[in-house]
Amino acid sequence: MLSDRFLVFYNYDPTDPPRFHDGPIDAGYFDWLFEMLAGTGLTFLYRCNTAGRAYYRAKAMAPFDHECVDPRNPAAQYWHRVADMMDGGDPLATAVEAARRHGVPIWGWVNWNEFQCVRRDYVSLVDPVWYAAPRKYWCSRDGSRFYHGIPDFGDAEVQERLEAMTGELLGYGIDGLYLSTRSHSWYACFDTPDWDAHLEPFGFTDRVVADYRGRHGVDIRYEPYDAEEFYRIKGEHFSEVIARTGRRLHAAGRPFVVGLSPDRYELCVAFGDGMAAAPHLLLRKDWERWAADGAVDGICAERACPKEKILDAPPLELFRRTLPDGFPLFLWLDNARFVNRDHGPFHLANWDRYDVEEVLGMVAAAQQAGARGAFLHSLYHYTSFDSGGESIGGYGVLPRREYLDALRRWSAEQAPARD
């Protein structure tokens, strides 16, 4: 189902343009954006949710609204512009319409393991459905704590809800779906004092406990257990959801690519020292099974946002060694680095861009590595909105059209090889 050509994805998060674009985020904005993207060869990747909130008119997930913004902090009030965008229409539907007008493919981008992200004094991205039903999340061994971010993939209602989200996105006419395992759920719940003291493994859900007992006669809540088998059972439940999603997409003729840390057990792509719980959020990822069953059409090697300039791609060796020859592999390429300039959470002035030659060099290196394509993360930061003459951090005055012009030339050079 994937194109034979080298695919370059333009990762796009709809929370940033409302806060920094000089104008409303409406049909005119998306027409302006996709006109710039036309001819670049890029596939538009629309981020459909961050943590527990959606950026489309969702029914299976709560959309971003004004209640997400902390009313006490004046510096946080520009986040209301994101809610204004949602109030004004359906940005995903508008993006799909503009993509069709300008001949740009458009995929959906979802995250399943980040259903809560709270940045104190700024935004609270909490999924109200499962917040009120915490046993839908992974729990600690004694059942006293829940990781509000990682759902119980073996729970029937969880599986049905995730499939409903996929069905909603198919209803928009997207050309494919990308599942990322990067996570903004940095804390078990809220980052209260000493929240990360004495952390233990999460994932002792009712079905994991029952499956382990059924196979080995052991209740892992009270008795010694084999950690590898514990990870394997959790991984089997995750594989069930992967298979279910793949079937739904393939029935509609749409491809499915999954982004993973190039590690067998790490579920969340950890953000350095900002995710202390990552070693306690493990399962066995059976990507060989996904490929053999035809559940997924490609695997992307993901990584966290860098704080130093990193031009090298994440490694593909583990995937290449364990998957069939020629199975489509993708690379996640960051095109900016985080530099904390004290502008507050998620503010783009806290970032520095890579130059045009570096971005093109990363794409070329991905091709030379034998990848089927690349996901360009952060490039949209400095190419997807007009800053109205204002210089934003290390990006300058936006948009930086020279990047899209360079990619347009690159795409023209690739054309003969596609025939």
C-alpha positions as CSV (number, residue, x, y, z in Angstrom):
1,M,0.0,0.0,0.0
2,L,3.0,2.3,0.4
3,S,4.3,4.2,-2.5
4,D,7.5,2.8,-4.1
5,R,9.1,6.3,-4.0
6,F,11.1,7.6,-1.1
7,L,8.5,9.3,1.2
8,V,9.3,12.4,3.1
9,F,6.7,13.4,5.8
10,Y,6.1,16.9,6.9
11,N,5.2,16.5,10.5
12,Y,2.6,19.1,11.5
13,D,1.3,19.9,15.0
14,P,-1.8,22.1,14.8
15,T,-1.2,23.6,18.3
16,D,1.6,25.9,17.2
17,P,0.2,28.0,14.3
18,P,-2.7,29.4,16.3
19,R,-0.2,30.7,18.9
20,F,2.3,32.2,16.4
21,H,0.6,32.8,13.1
22,D,-0.3,36.4,12.2
23,G,-3.9,35.6,11.3
24,P,-6.7,33.1,11.9
25,I,-6.2,29.4,11.3
26,D,-9.0,28.9,8.8
27,A,-9.5,27.8,5.2
28,G,-7.4,30.7,3.9
29,Y,-4.5,29.7,6.2
30,F,-4.5,26.1,5.0
31,D,-4.8,27.1,1.4
32,W,-1.8,29.4,1.9
33,L,0.2,26.5,3.6
34,F,-0.6,23.8,1.1
35,E,0.1,26.1,-1.8
36,M,3.7,26.5,-0.3
37,L,3.9,22.7,0.1
38,A,2.7,21.9,-3.4
39,G,5.5,20.4,-5.6
40,T,7.8,19.7,-2.6
41,G,7.1,16.0,-2.7
42,L,6.2,16.1,1.0
43,T,3.5,14.1,2.6
44,F,1.6,16.1,5.2
45,L,1.4,14.4,8.6
46,Y,-1.4,16.0,10.7
47,R,-1.0,15.4,14.4
48,C,-4.5,14.4,15.6
49,N,-3.9,14.5,19.4
50,T,-1.4,15.5,22.0
51,A,-1.9,13.6,25.3
52,G,-5.6,13.4,26.1
53,R,-6.9,16.1,23.6
54,A,-7.8,15.9,19.9
55,Y,-7.2,18.6,17.2
56,Y,-10.2,17.6,15.2
57,R,-14.0,17.3,15.9
58,A,-13.6,14.0,17.7
59,K,-16.4,12.1,19.4
60,A,-14.1,9.3,20.7
61,M,-11.7,11.7,22.3
62,A,-12.2,15.1,23.9
63,P,-11.1,18.0,21.7
64,F,-8.8,20.8,23.0
65,D,-11.0,23.4,24.6
66,H,-10.7,26.6,26.7
67,E,-10.7,24.6,30.0
68,C,-7.3,23.2,29.0
69,V,-5.7,26.6,29.7
70,D,-4.8,27.7,33.2
71,P,-6.8,30.9,33.9
72,R,-4.4,32.2,36.6
73,N,-1.2,32.6,34.5
74,P,-1.2,35.6,32.0
75,A,1.6,34.0,30.1
76,A,-0.5,31.0,29.3
77,Q,-3.5,32.8,27.8
78,Y,-2.2,32.7,24.2
79,W,-3.1,29.0,24.4
80,H,-6.8,30.1,24.1
81,R,-6.0,30.7,20.4
82,V,-5.8,26.9,20.0
83,A,-9.3,26.6,21.5
84,D,-10.4,29.4,19.2
85,M,-9.2,27.4,16.2
86,M,-11.3,24.5,17.4
87,D,-14.3,26.7,18.0
88,G,-14.1,28.2,14.5
89,G,-14.3,24.9,12.6
90,D,-12.7,21.5,12.1
91,P,-9.0,22.1,11.2
92,L,-8.4,18.5,10.1
93,A,-11.3,18.6,7.6
94,T,-10.1,22.0,6.3
95,A,-6.5,20.6,6.0
96,V,-7.7,17.6,4.0
97,E,-9.7,19.8,1.7
98,A,-6.7,22.1,1.1
99,A,-4.4,19.1,0.6
100,R,-6.7,17.7,-2.1
101,R,-6.8,21.1,-3.9
102,H,-3.0,21.3,-4.0
103,G,-2.2,17.7,-4.7
104,V,-0.5,17.0,-1.4
105,P,-1.0,13.6,0.3
106,I,-2.1,13.8,3.9
107,W,-1.8,11.3,6.7
108,G,-3.1,11.2,10.3
109,W,-0.6,11.1,13.2
110,V,-1.8,9.6,16.5
111,N,-0.3,8.9,19.9
112,W,-1.8,6.2,22.1
113,N,0.6,6.2,25.1
114,E,0.2,9.8,26.2
115,F,-3.3,10.3,27.4
116,Q,-2.3,13.0,30.0
117,C,0.2,15.8,29.9
118,V,-0.1,18.6,32.5
119,R,2.3,21.6,32.4
120,R,1.7,23.4,35.6
121,D,0.4,27.0,35.3
122,Y,0.0,26.5,31.5
123,V,-2.0,23.7,30.0
124,S,-3.8,20.6,31.2
125,L,-4.2,18.0,28.5
126,V,-6.2,15.4,30.4
127,D,-8.4,12.7,28.9
128,P,-11.6,13.1,30.9
129,V,-12.9,9.7,30.0
130,W,-10.2,7.6,31.4
131,Y,-9.3,10.1,34.1
132,A,-12.6,9.1,35.6
133,A,-11.9,5.4,35.1
134,P,-8.3,5.0,36.1
135,R,-8.3,1.2,35.8
136,K,-8.2,1.8,32.0
137,Y,-4.5,2.7,32.5
138,W,-1.5,0.6,33.5
139,C,-1.4,0.2,37.3
140,S,1.3,-0.6,39.8
141,R,1.7,-4.0,41.3
142,D,-0.2,-3.2,44.4
143,G,-3.0,-1.4,42.4
144,S,-2.5,1.9,44.2
145,R,-1.1,3.9,41.4
146,F,-2.0,4.4,37.7
147,Y,0.1,5.7,34.9
148,H,-2.2,8.2,33.4
149,G,-0.9,8.0,29.9
150,I,-0.5,4.3,29.0
151,P,-3.9,2.6,28.5
152,D,-4.6,-1.1,29.3
153,F,-4.2,-2.4,25.8
154,G,-5.8,-5.7,26.8
155,D,-9.0,-4.1,27.9
156,A,-11.9,-4.6,25.5
157,E,-13.3,-1.1,25.9
158,V,-9.8,0.4,25.4
159,Q,-9.4,-1.6,22.2
160,E,-12.8,-0.5,21.0
161,R,-12.1,3.2,21.7
162,L,-8.8,3.2,19.9
163,E,-10.4,1.5,16.9
164,A,-13.2,4.2,17.0
165,M,-10.5,6.9,16.9
166,T,-9.1,5.2,13.8
167,G,-12.5,5.0,12.2
168,E,-13.1,8.7,12.8
169,L,-9.9,9.6,11.1
170,L,-10.7,7.3,8.1
171,G,-13.9,9.3,7.8
172,Y,-11.9,12.4,7.0
173,G,-10.3,10.7,3.9
174,I,-6.7,10.5,5.2
175,D,-4.3,8.7,3.0
176,G,-2.6,6.7,5.8
177,L,-2.0,6.6,9.5
178,Y,1.1,7.0,11.6
179,L,1.2,5.8,15.2
180,S,4.0,7.4,17.3
181,T,5.2,6.0,20.6
182,R,6.8,9.3,21.6
183,S,5.1,10.5,24.8
184,H,4.3,13.7,26.6
185,S,3.0,11.8,29.6
186,W,6.0,12.4,31.6
187,Y,4.6,11.8,35.1
188,A,2.5,8.9,36.6
189,C,-0.2,11.5,37.3
190,F,0.7,15.0,38.3
191,D,4.2,16.1,39.0
192,T,3.6,16.4,42.7
193,P,6.6,16.5,45.1
194,D,8.5,13.1,45.1
195,W,6.1,11.6,42.5
196,D,9.1,9.7,41.1
197,A,10.3,8.3,44.4
198,H,10.2,4.5,44.7
199,L,8.8,3.9,41.2
200,E,8.1,0.3,40.3
201,P,6.9,-1.4,37.1
202,F,3.5,-0.5,35.8
203,G,1.2,-2.8,33.8
204,F,-0.3,-5.1,36.4
205,T,-3.8,-4.8,34.8
206,D,-6.6,-7.3,35.4
207,R,-6.1,-9.0,32.1
208,V,-2.3,-9.2,32.4
209,V,-2.7,-10.8,35.9
210,A,-5.4,-13.2,34.6
211,D,-3.4,-14.2,31.5
212,Y,-0.2,-14.9,33.5
213,R,-2.2,-16.9,36.1
214,G,-3.9,-18.9,33.4
215,R,-0.6,-19.9,31.8
216,H,1.5,-20.4,34.9
217,G,-0.8,-20.7,37.9
218,V,0.9,-17.7,39.5
219,D,-0.7,-14.5,40.8
220,I,2.0,-11.9,39.9
221,R,0.5,-9.4,42.3
222,Y,1.7,-11.4,45.3
223,E,4.1,-14.1,44.1
224,P,7.5,-14.1,42.3
225,Y,7.2,-13.8,38.6
226,D,9.3,-13.9,35.4
227,A,9.8,-10.3,34.2
228,E,10.3,-11.5,30.5
229,E,6.9,-13.3,30.5
230,F,5.3,-10.2,32.1
231,Y,6.7,-8.0,29.3
232,R,5.6,-10.6,26.7
233,I,2.0,-10.7,27.9
234,K,1.8,-6.9,27.9
235,G,3.3,-6.9,24.4
236,E,0.7,-9.4,23.2
237,H,-2.0,-7.1,24.2
238,F,-0.3,-4.2,22.4
239,S,0.0,-6.5,19.3
240,E,-3.8,-7.1,19.4
241,V,-4.4,-3.4,19.1
242,I,-1.9,-3.1,16.3
243,A,-3.5,-5.9,14.4
244,R,-7.0,-4.5,15.0
245,T,-5.9,-1.1,13.7
246,G,-4.1,-2.5,10.7
247,R,-7.2,-4.5,9.7
248,R,-9.4,-1.4,9.9
249,L,-7.0,0.7,7.8
250,H,-6.3,-2.0,5.2
251,A,-10.0,-2.6,4.7
252,A,-10.1,1.0,3.6
253,G,-7.0,0.6,1.5
254,R,-4.9,2.8,3.7
255,P,-1.3,2.1,4.9
256,F,-0.2,1.9,8.6
257,V,3.2,2.8,9.8
258,V,4.3,2.5,13.5
259,G,7.1,4.6,15.1
260,L,9.1,2.9,17.8
261,S,12.2,3.3,19.8
262,P,14.9,1.0,18.3
263,D,14.8,-1.0,21.5
264,R,12.9,-4.3,22.2
265,Y,11.2,-3.2,25.4
266,E,11.0,0.5,25.6
267,L,7.4,1.4,25.0
268,C,7.7,5.2,25.3
269,V,10.4,7.1,23.5
270,A,11.9,8.7,26.6
271,F,12.7,12.4,26.7
272,G,16.1,12.1,28.4
273,D,15.9,12.8,32.2
274,G,12.4,14.3,31.7
275,M,10.7,10.9,31.9
276,A,11.8,9.2,35.0
277,A,9.2,6.5,34.7
278,A,10.3,5.2,31.3
279,P,12.2,2.2,32.7
280,H,9.0,1.2,34.4
281,L,6.9,1.3,31.2
282,L,8.2,-1.8,29.4
283,L,6.6,-4.4,27.2
284,R,8.0,-6.7,24.5
285,K,7.4,-5.2,21.1
286,D,6.8,-8.0,18.6
287,W,7.3,-6.2,15.4
288,E,8.2,-9.5,13.6
289,R,4.7,-10.6,14.3
290,W,3.2,-7.4,13.0
291,A,5.1,-7.7,9.8
292,A,4.4,-11.4,9.3
293,D,0.7,-10.9,9.9
294,G,0.6,-7.9,7.5
295,A,-0.7,-5.6,10.3
296,V,1.7,-2.8,9.6
297,D,3.2,-1.5,6.4
298,G,6.4,0.0,7.8
299,I,8.3,0.7,11.0
300,C,10.0,4.1,11.9
301,A,12.9,4.4,14.3
302,E,11.9,7.2,16.6
303,R,13.8,9.2,19.1
304,A,13.3,12.1,21.6
305,C,13.8,15.8,20.7
306,P,17.5,16.7,21.0
307,K,19.0,19.3,23.2
308,E,22.2,19.2,21.1
309,K,22.4,19.3,17.3
310,I,22.2,15.8,16.1
311,L,22.4,15.2,12.4
312,D,22.8,11.4,12.5
313,A,19.6,9.3,12.2
314,P,18.4,6.8,14.8
315,P,19.8,3.3,14.2
316,L,18.0,0.8,12.0
317,E,20.2,-2.2,12.8
318,L,17.9,-4.0,15.2
319,F,14.9,-3.6,12.9
320,R,16.9,-4.6,9.8
321,R,18.3,-7.7,11.6
322,T,15.0,-9.0,12.8
323,L,12.6,-8.1,9.9
324,P,12.4,-9.6,6.4
325,D,14.7,-8.2,3.8
326,G,13.1,-5.2,2.1
327,F,10.5,-4.5,4.8
328,P,9.9,-0.7,4.7
329,L,11.9,1.1,7.4
330,F,11.7,4.8,8.1
331,L,13.8,7.3,10.0
332,W,12.7,10.1,12.4
333,L,14.8,13.2,11.7
334,D,14.7,16.2,14.0
335,N,15.3,19.5,12.2
336,A,15.6,21.7,15.3
337,R,17.1,21.4,18.8
338,F,15.6,22.5,22.1
339,V,17.3,25.4,23.9
340,N,15.6,26.6,27.1
341,R,15.3,30.3,26.9
342,D,12.7,30.5,29.6
343,H,9.8,31.3,27.3
344,G,7.5,28.7,29.0
345,P,6.4,25.2,28.0
346,F,6.0,24.4,24.3
347,H,7.1,27.9,23.2
348,L,8.9,27.9,19.9
349,A,11.3,30.6,21.0
350,N,13.0,27.8,22.9
351,W,14.3,26.2,19.7
352,D,17.0,26.6,17.1
353,R,16.6,25.4,13.5
354,Y,19.0,23.5,11.4
355,D,20.1,25.1,8.2
356,V,18.9,24.1,4.7
357,E,22.0,22.1,3.8
358,E,21.8,20.2,7.0
359,V,18.1,19.2,6.5
360,L,18.7,18.1,2.9
361,G,21.8,16.3,4.0
362,M,19.8,14.3,6.6
363,V,17.2,13.4,3.9
364,A,20.0,12.2,1.6
365,A,21.7,10.2,4.4
366,A,18.3,8.5,5.0
367,Q,18.1,7.5,1.4
368,Q,21.7,6.2,1.4
369,A,20.9,4.2,4.6
370,G,18.3,2.3,2.6
371,A,15.3,3.7,4.4
372,R,11.9,3.9,2.6
373,G,11.4,7.4,3.8
374,A,11.9,10.0,6.6
375,F,9.7,11.9,9.0
376,L,10.9,15.6,9.3
377,H,10.1,16.7,12.8
378,S,10.2,20.4,13.7
379,L,10.5,21.6,10.1
380,Y,6.9,22.9,10.4
381,H,8.0,25.1,13.3
382,Y,9.6,27.6,10.9
383,T,7.8,26.9,7.6
384,S,4.1,26.6,8.5
385,F,3.1,30.1,9.6
386,D,3.7,33.8,9.2
387,S,5.1,35.5,12.3
388,G,4.1,38.9,11.1
389,G,7.6,40.2,11.0
390,E,8.4,39.0,14.5
391,S,11.6,37.1,15.0
392,I,11.0,33.9,17.0
393,G,13.9,32.5,18.9
394,G,16.5,30.7,16.8
395,Y,14.0,30.6,13.8
396,G,14.0,34.2,12.9
397,V,11.1,35.9,10.9
398,L,8.8,33.2,9.5
399,P,8.0,31.5,7.3
400,R,11.5,30.3,6.1
401,R,10.4,29.5,2.6
402,E,13.9,28.6,1.5
403,Y,13.5,25.1,3.0
404,L,10.4,24.4,1.0
405,D,12.1,25.8,-2.1
406,A,15.0,23.5,-1.6
407,L,12.8,20.5,-1.0
408,R,10.9,21.4,-4.2
409,R,14.2,21.3,-6.1
410,W,15.1,18.0,-4.4
411,S,11.7,16.5,-5.4
412,A,12.2,17.6,-9.1
413,E,15.6,15.8,-9.1
414,Q,13.9,12.6,-7.7
415,A,11.3,12.6,-10.4
416,P,13.2,10.6,-13.1
417,A,13.9,7.9,-10.5
418,R,10.2,7.4,-9.9
419,D,9.4,6.5,-13.5
